[in-house]
Amino acid sequence: MKKNFVFDTNVLLHDPEAIHKFEDNNIIIPIYVIEEIDTFKKDMSELGRNAREIGRILDRYRSKGNLGEGIELEGGGTLRVGFKSAAFEGMDYLSPDKKDNLILGVALALQKKEPNTPCIMLSKDVNLRLRADAMGLEASNYEERSVSLGEVYAGACEISVPSGVISELHNTPDGLQFSLSEVEAHTELYESGMLSRRKVERVYVNEYVLLKASDGPQTSFGKVVETSDDGRTARLRPVASRHDSTWGVKPRNKEQHFALDALLDDSIHFVTLVGKAGTGKTLLATAAGLHKVTDKQKYSKLLVARPVIPMGKDIGFLPGTMEEKLGPWMQPIFDNIEYLMGLTPSDKRSGRGADELVHMGILELEALTYIRGRSLPGQYIIVDEAQNLTPHEVKTILTRAGEGSKIVLTGDPYQIDNPYVDLKSNGLTYALERFKGERIAATITLTQGERSELAELAANVL
């Protein structure tokens, strides 16, 4: 049976192509949604881009017929613009001064007019869904581009094996074959302030493994380099423990060992580092980038970008040049670089700082606002706080990578400041899920805080 899906404004602003993803069902866009979209069309943000795109899509369909009467979609369904009808007049409990109520009224009127066709209010606004449900209207969240945190790929697992297998791993140049049906494998994820442990059903290429002896104290690190189609059997190669420092940074736990291996591996061009505050995501990425640019000279420069989204209330426009405006946003990066440079308080008082690397052409700071249209070959690119990006913004960034470039996304899905993405629909988790198992991509979830005892305790108990 066909269904009527009534779209809220935020669905189209989130994904302009949403109207094409409901097979042969009927799509109804209230006229008030089009009015709201019109207010965003001049915005230079992602919302403005999506507003302009949905306008172009609707205009193409308008040329094929009358939107008020309905136009056939490519997938077999229909698209039409909905209006308030007489059925809405008796709903005195809905204030007509609010667009949300007018949109809800269109859905309620449609349900009354076509009682034999299921009517669903589609919205990313939880309050609108609550009101719709209270009035007897089915409501659903649009999550086509979302990822369940309970299913997020951690990028590493732990396998219990006999001690002889660990010895065999280090004596086998081509790697060691193993089957999940013959071993016990688990992974750890940081969810809602707690570490959860779950069984691993399959592994992916470039997934890191901690091998623990079931009959002794031996442990070893490995990396999956080849898997079967179902991911149940794989080939492991050993990963050497890093006892030397990378720009003064030594890994303090197994996840940091895995992260540095991926960050320093030239065959891996895309790395996502996910973890709570204080786990070392940005510091490790910055140290590896500076090592590759200065010591190994593999890349021409280190480019660091962050989304310009404030935490809490914004303080308004910042004065000065673009570099001066970026200063407050990039201060966390400066702090990490100055730590890596080993600057003393007297060095800082004398004027030394991360600006030295900028003037030498080693480091470049970029606002993501201006990255569209650029081509970035031969660069080590770090995008910090990537949990505040939309899936489309992450796609825009990744498609800027030129030949010989490497991109690292860092972030924590539990520290989102962008009001238009959430735990499930942010670009960081979306990208790592889409890239899992790809030969040139790796993901590491960092769970253990190393900033300080206070920072680790605050991240866990608050």
N, C-alpha and C positions, 0 to 999 in steps of 0.2 A: 504494500500500500504506500502510495506517495504521501509525503509529509510536507507541511508548510513550515518553513524556517524563517522567522522574523529576525532580521539582523539589527543589533545595536551598533551605534557609531564606533565603539571601541574595537569591535571585531574587524571592521574594514580598515581602521587605522593601524591595527596590528598586522593584518595580512590582506592587501588589496585583492589577492587572487582567491580569497576564501569562497567567493560565489561559484567558483569552478570545482569545488571539492565536495559537493553533496550529491553526486551522481544524477539520478533522474528526478530529484525532489524539487519542490517549488521554493524559490527564494523570494522573500518579500522585503524590500527596503523601504521603511517609512519615509515619507517626504521630509520629516523632521531630521532624519539622519543625514540626508543630503544637505540640509541647511547647516547642520553642525559641522559637517566635513568642509563646507565652504569657508568656515572661519579659520581653518588650518592651512588653506592652500598656499598662503604666502609665507608660511613658516619655513625656515631654512633647515630645520631639524629633520629627523627620520619621520616624524609625524607629518610634516609638510610634504615630504616626498611621497609618502603613502597616500595622502589626501589628493595630490595631483594625479597620481597613478589611477586611483579608483575613479576619478573624474573622467580620465581618458577611456577607461574600460566601459563605463556606463555610456559615454558618448558614442562609442563604437556600436553598442547594442541599440542605442536610440535611432541610429541610421537604418536599422533593420525593421523597425516597426514602432508601435506605441508602447512606451514603458508602463503607462497606466493600465493598459489592457493585458500586457504580458508578452514577452518575447522568448522564443525557445533558446535555451543555452546549448553550448557545444556538447555537453554530456547527456542531453536528453531532457533535462528539467526545464523549468521556466523561471524567468526573472521579471518581477514587476514592482512598481512603486506603490506603496500602500498609503491610504489616506484615512483620516479620522471619519468615522461614519456616525449615523444617528444612534447606533447602539452604544456609543461612548457617552452620549449626553446624560444618561442617568447615573453615571458613576461620579457622584458628588464628592466621594472620598479621595479622588485623584485631582490634585490642583492642576489646572491647565496652564499655569504659569511656568511649569518645569518641563523641559524637553523630554526628560526621562519618562514622565507620566504620559506625555503625548505618544511616545514610542510604545509604551506599555499598553496604552489605549488602543492603538492600531492592532496589536496582537490579540487583545481581548475581544475586540470587535470582530476580527477575522475568525476567531474560534467560535463566536456566536453565530456568525453568518454561514460558516462551513463546518457544522458539528461532526460530520462524518469523516473529516480529514484531520488527523492529528496536527496540532499546532504547537510549535516549540519556540520559545523565546531564547535567542542565542545571544549571550552577553558575557563579557569578561568582568562586568561590574557585579560583585557579590551582593550588594544591597538591592540592585534591580532584580536579581534572580530571587532573592528572598521575598520581595514584594510580589513578583509574578507567581511564585509558589503559593503564597498566602491567598491569592485570588483564584486559585484553582487552575493556573496555567503552568504547563510543563516548562521548565527552564533548564538550560544547559550551558556550561562554560565551553568556549571555543579553545581547544587545546591541540590543534592539529600539529603545531610546531613545538610542542612541549615534551619534556622528558621527566619521567617519574624519578625523584631522587632515590627511591628505594631500588631503582634499577640502574643507577649511574655506574658506568664502568670505572673501577678503581685504578686500573693500570698495573696492579701488582697482586700477587697472591702468595700463600704459604703452603708448602707441600711437605708432608711427612714421609720420609723414605728411609730404607736401611742405610747405615753408614757406608757400606760398600758402594752404594750408588753415587754418593758424593765423591768418593775417591775416583770412581770411574769417569765422572763428569770432567774432572780436571786432567784425565789421561786420554781423553777422546778428542782429537783435534777437530773433527767434523761435528761435534756435538752429540748429545745423548738423547736417544728416543725414550719417551715415556707415555703412558696412557693413564688418563684420569680414572678409568675403571679399575686400575690396580693400585691407586694411591689415595690418600685422604688430602683434599685441598680446600683451603678456606681463604677468604679475603676479609679485610677490615675496612669499614666505611665510617666516616664521622657524620652522624645525623642527629640533628636537634640537640647538640651538645653532648652526645653520647657516642661511644664507639660501639658499633654493631658488628658482629662476626657472622658470616654466612658461608654456606658451602658453595664451591665453585663448580659450575656445570660444564664450562668450556673455557678455553684460553685463546688468546689472540696473538698475532705476530707483534713483536716488540713489547709484550707483557713481561714484567719482571717477576722473578720467583725467588723466594727465600726457601732454600732446602734445609730442613731440619731432620737430623738423624733420629729415628724412632728408637734406636738402641744405644744411644750415646750422646755426648755433648756437641758433636760436630754440626756446623752450619756452613752454608755456602750460598753465594748469590749466582743466579742465572738469568738468562734472557731468552724468551721464545723467539726463534728465528724462522720457524716453519711449522705449519699446522695442517691437519687434515681438514676436509670441508666442514665437518661438524665440530671441529675444535676439541675433540675428545683425545686425540693423540697429537703429540708435538715433538719438536726437536729443540733441545736446550743447549746454549753455549754458556760457558762460565763468564761471570762478570767479576773482574778483579776488584778487591777492596781498595779504596783510595786512601792511602795514608799520607800522601803529599797534599799540599795546599793548592788551591786555585785562587790566585790573587788574595792569598791570606786566609781563605776559607777552607776548613776541613769538614767533611760530613760528620754529623753527630749521631745519626740513626740510619736504619736501613733505607727508609724512604729518601733521605737526602743522598745516600749513595746512588740509588736508582736515578734520582733527578739529575745529579751531576753527570752520570753516564749518558743519559739522553741529551742533556744540554751540550755536551762536548762531542757527541757522535755526529760527524759530518754527513752521514748517510740519512739521518733523521732531520727533516726540514721543518717539521711542525711539532711543537711540544706544548701540552697544556699542563700547568701546575695548579692543582686545586687543594685548598686547605684553609683551616681557620687562621686567625690572626696569630702571628708570631712563629709560624712553622718554617719560615725562611724562604718562602716562594720568591719574593722579589730580590732578596740578597743573593740567592744562589744563581738566579737568572742573570743578574747584573755581573756577578763575579765571572761566570762562564763566558758572557759576552765580551767583557774586557779582556779576558785571557785569549779568546779567539781573535780579537781585533789587534791587540798590542803584542802579545807574546808569539802567537802562531801566525798572525797576519793573514788569516784565512778570509776575513771579511774586511771591507774598506772602512766601515765605521759601525758604531753601536747607536741605533736609533731607539729612543724610548718614547712611548706615547701613552697618554692616559685620557679617559673620557672626562670632560669638564663638567662634573656633576657634584654639587656640594652635599655634605652630610648635614642635615638639619636646615635651618633657615639660611638662605643666601645673603651675603653682605652687599650684594649689588655689583655694579661695574667696577673694574679695577683700572687705575690710571696707568699711563705709560705705553711703551712699545709692546709688540707682541711677546717679546722675550720677558719683559717685566710683568706682563699680565700672567704669563705661564708660571712665573716664579712660585707663587703659593701652591699651585696645583702640583708642581714638580718637586716640592720640598722633600717628600718621602724618598724620591729617587736621589736627590742631593745627599740626604742623610746616609743612605746606603753607600753611595760612592765615596763620601768622605770617610766613612768607616773602613772601606776597602783600601783607601789611600793611606790609612794609618795616621791621619792628621791629629796632631795634639792641639790642645786649647790655644797654645801660643802660635801654632801655625795658622789657625783660623783667625786669631786676632791680627795677624800680619797680612791677612787678605787671601791666603791660600784656600782653595776649595775646588768644587767640581767644575767651576768655570774654566779652570786650566785645561781640562780635557775637551771642553767645547771649543776653546780658542785653538787647540792643536788639531782640530778636525776629527778627533777620536769619537766624540760623543755629540749626538744631535737630539734635541728635544722637540717633539712635535705634538701639536694639538690634533686630535682625531678629526676635528671639524674640517681641517684642510687636507686630509689625506686622499680624498676622492680624486681620481684622475692621475695620481702620481704613479710612477713605475720605480720600484726600489730594488735594483739588482745588486748582488754582492754585499748585502748588509745583514747584520744581526739585529733583529727587530724584537723588542719587548713591548707588549701591550699589557700594562698593569691595570688592575681593577676591572678586568674584562667581564665580570658578572653584571656590570651596569650597561652592557651593550645588548642590542637586539640581535637575533640571528642574521638579519640582513646587514647590519653594520659589521658583524664579524666576517660575513662573506665579502663585503667591500674591502676590508683590510687584507684578507688572505689573497684576494685576487690582485692586490698591489705588488705582491712578491715577485721580483724579477729573477732572472737566472742566477743561481748561486746564493740566494738569500735564505735565511732561516727565521721563522717567526715563533715567538714564545708568548702564550697567553697565560697570565696568572690571575687568580681571583678566588673569592670565597662566596659561594651561592647564598650564604647566610648573612652577608653584609651588602645587601642591595640597596642603593639609594635612588635608583631610577624608578619613578612611580609607574612606568609603562612596561616593566618586565617584573617577573617574580621568580620564585625558586625553580619553577619548572620551565619557564619560557625564555630564560636569559640566554644570550649567545654563547657563553662559556660552556655550559652543560650541553647545549645543542650541538656545538662544534665537536666536543670530545666524543660524544656518542656517535656522530656521523663519521668520524675519522678512525674509530677503533678498528684495529685489525689491518689498517693500511700500512704498507711497507715503509712509508716515509714519515709516519706519525707515531707519537708515543704520548702516554698520559701517566702522570704520577699524582696520587692523592697523598698529601702530607698530613699526618694525624697528630704528630707529637710536637708540641710547642717548645721552642728553644730560645725564645727572646729573653725570658726571665721567669723566675718562679711565680712572681705576681701575675705576669701576663698570661701564663699557662693556667693558673688557678682561675683568673677572671674569665678566660675563654670557656672554661668548663662549667663554672657554677653560676654565671650570670645569664 
